[in-house]
Structure formats: C-alpha cells, structure tokens
C-alpha cells in the first residue's frame, strides 16, 4: 500500500486475505512512546476496528496478532452476597 512505511511494509504480507489487506495502516499505540500501561493502551485503541499487534521481546523474538473486530473492553463488577 502506497502509504506504508518500512515497518508496515514488513507486516503487510501477514494481512493477506484480511479486511486490512489493502487498507492504509497507522501506528495508534507505541508502548515506548505512549507508556507501558494497559489503560493508556485501551484509551488509544478501543473501538477503532480491526487491527494488529506487533512486538519484539527483549530476546529479539518478533511476535504479533491480528484481530478483525478490534478491541473493546467491558468491565463488569459483580458483588456476591452470601
């Protein structure tokens, strides 16, 4: 895709036959930039639709995942009474 930067171009082949195959990508959340905090992660990505997660471990292992529906968090607080 024309708008892909170097990192996006690396990930593009993994999106074959998905709803993101030909769509432009953007970096929505970067833990090094935005903070290693699940609340900040969800503030950035919730309800944006399908996406991918890509990371490199301290050991240099690259891994990731694709979610066609996106992220949406519902928190339920249940009080159990005896």
GROMACS elastic network, one bead per residue, 0.5 to 0.9 nm:
[ bonds ]
;  ai    aj funct       b0    kb
    1     4     6  0.56193   500
    1     9     6  0.78260   500
    1    12     6  0.82211   500
    1    21     6  0.86957   500
    1    22     6  0.63272   500
    1    23     6  0.72816   500
    1    24     6  0.65769   500
    1    25     6  0.88250   500
    2     5     6  0.85762   500
    2    24     6  0.79719   500
    3     8     6  0.88705   500
    3    24     6  0.62076   500
    3    25     6  0.76956   500
    4     7     6  0.76989   500
    4     8     6  0.52138   500
    4     9     6  0.56072   500
    4    12     6  0.84814   500
    4    24     6  0.69146   500
    4    25     6  0.68759   500
    4    26     6  0.84226   500
    5     8     6  0.52931   500
    5     9     6  0.60996   500
    5    10     6  0.88015   500
    6     9     6  0.52500   500
    6    10     6  0.65651   500
    7    10     6  0.52139   500
    7    11     6  0.66054   500
    7    12     6  0.88231   500
    8    11     6  0.51141   500
    8    12     6  0.60328   500
    8    25     6  0.71294   500
    8    26     6  0.83408   500
    8    27     6  0.89006   500
    9    12     6  0.51106   500
    9    13     6  0.77710   500
   10    13     6  0.70464   500
   10    14     6  0.84431   500
   11    14     6  0.56709   500
   11    15     6  0.71298   500
   11    54     6  0.85134   500
   12    15     6  0.53567   500
   12    16     6  0.72815   500
   12    20     6  0.87019   500
   12    21     6  0.69982   500
   12    22     6  0.86848   500
   13    16     6  0.56519   500
   13    21     6  0.80784   500
   14    17     6  0.87199   500
   14    18     6  0.87534   500
   14    21     6  0.84023   500
   14    66     6  0.88542   500
   15    18     6  0.54559   500
   15    19     6  0.78816   500
   15    20     6  0.60940   500
   15    22     6  0.84783   500
   15    52     6  0.89272   500
   15    66     6  0.81084   500
   16    19     6  0.85289   500
   16    20     6  0.79168   500
   16    21     6  0.51856   500
   16    22     6  0.85178   500
   17    20     6  0.81257   500
   17    21     6  0.62270   500
   18    21     6  0.53413   500
   18    22     6  0.86790   500
   18    68     6  0.75268   500
   19    22     6  0.76399   500
   19    23     6  0.76996   500
   19    50     6  0.77417   500
   19    68     6  0.69437   500
   20    23     6  0.50878   500
   20    24     6  0.77138   500
   20    25     6  0.79881   500
   20    50     6  0.75141   500
   20    51     6  0.76700   500
   20    68     6  0.81625   500
   21    24     6  0.86625   500
   25    28     6  0.89941   500
   25    51     6  0.86540   500
   27    30     6  0.71736   500
   28    44     6  0.63979   500
   28    45     6  0.66766   500
   29    32     6  0.89500   500
   29    33     6  0.78109   500
   29    34     6  0.65173   500
   29    35     6  0.89609   500
   29    40     6  0.85395   500
   29    41     6  0.64686   500
   29    44     6  0.61656   500
   29    45     6  0.71041   500
   30    33     6  0.52110   500
   30    34     6  0.55626   500
   30    35     6  0.74749   500
   30    36     6  0.86061   500
   30    41     6  0.84114   500
   31    34     6  0.50645   500
   31    37     6  0.76590   500
   31    40     6  0.88804   500
   31    41     6  0.78057   500
   32    35     6  0.57315   500
   32    36     6  0.69709   500
   33    36     6  0.87177   500
   34    37     6  0.82117   500
   34    40     6  0.70921   500
   34    41     6  0.78985   500
   35    38     6  0.87256   500
   35    40     6  0.69848   500
   35    41     6  0.81110   500
   36    40     6  0.77591   500
   36    41     6  0.78884   500
   37    40     6  0.53399   500
   37    41     6  0.62667   500
   37    42     6  0.88414   500
   38    42     6  0.62034   500
   38    43     6  0.85429   500
   39    42     6  0.52636   500
   39    43     6  0.61435   500
   39    44     6  0.87406   500
   40    44     6  0.63279   500
   40    45     6  0.87948   500
   41    44     6  0.53637   500
   41    45     6  0.62936   500
   41    46     6  0.81613   500
   42    45     6  0.51923   500
   42    46     6  0.51815   500
   42    47     6  0.89671   500
   42    71     6  0.77656   500
   42    72     6  0.78987   500
   42    73     6  0.77562   500
   43    46     6  0.62042   500
   44    48     6  0.85615   500
   45    48     6  0.58387   500
   45    49     6  0.83383   500
   45    51     6  0.87185   500
   45    70     6  0.79184   500
   45    71     6  0.65943   500
   45    72     6  0.82560   500
   46    49     6  0.78548   500
   46    70     6  0.71333   500
   46    73     6  0.71733   500
   47    50     6  0.88425   500
   47    69     6  0.89000   500
   47    70     6  0.65078   500
   47    71     6  0.59517   500
   47    72     6  0.55934   500
   47    73     6  0.88333   500
   48    51     6  0.81046   500
   48    69     6  0.88402   500
   48    70     6  0.63537   500
   48    71     6  0.73440   500
   48    72     6  0.86582   500
   49    67     6  0.85620   500
   49    68     6  0.72049   500
   49    69     6  0.54812   500
   49    71     6  0.70123   500
   49    72     6  0.89698   500
   50    66     6  0.76724   500
   50    67     6  0.54950   500
   50    71     6  0.76725   500
   51    65     6  0.85102   500
   51    66     6  0.59560   500
   51    67     6  0.54935   500
   51    68     6  0.63434   500
   51    69     6  0.76837   500
   51    70     6  0.58295   500
   51    71     6  0.83227   500
   52    64     6  0.70619   500
   52    65     6  0.55588   500
   52    67     6  0.61860   500
   52    68     6  0.84063   500
   52    70     6  0.86262   500
   53    63     6  0.82139   500
   53    64     6  0.50051   500
   53    65     6  0.52169   500
   53    66     6  0.65286   500
   53    67     6  0.84108   500
   54    62     6  0.73644   500
   54    63     6  0.58756   500
   54    65     6  0.67445   500
   54    66     6  0.89689   500
   55    61     6  0.82185   500
   55    62     6  0.57667   500
   55    63     6  0.55378   500
   55    64     6  0.60314   500
   56    59     6  0.78470   500
   56    60     6  0.56543   500
   56    61     6  0.54237   500
   56    63     6  0.63836   500
   56    64     6  0.86368   500
   57    60     6  0.51079   500
   57    61     6  0.51908   500
   57    62     6  0.64857   500
   57    63     6  0.80282   500
   58    61     6  0.74257   500
   66    70     6  0.87757   500
   67    70     6  0.55507   500
   67    71     6  0.78303   500
   69    72     6  0.89396   500
